[in-house]
Amino acid sequence: MLFLTQVVIAVLDRVRGADPERGDVPGWVMITVMTAALVLAILIPFRTAIVDAVQTALTSVTSGGG
């Protein structure tokens, strides 16, 4: 019973934001959005080259490299 009480207290503290190592949510959101933008910035101009390279690699693997 004591263990269950401690777990409930820990969960409530975490939800309330009492954990100092919880992190910076807006910072992580910004990192995620910037990463997605970077992927799009690379993918858009080089899409055909990337698709060709992946298809060539997959064909090489599936055909035994021949």
Number of C-alpha atoms within 10 A of each C-alpha: 6 7 8 9 10 11 12 12 12 14 13 12 12 14 11 9 12 12 11 7 8 10 10 8 9 9 10 11 11 11 12 12 12 12 12 12 12 11 11 13 11 12 14 10 10 11 12 11 11 14 12 11 12 12 12 12 13 13 13 12 11 10 9 8 9 7
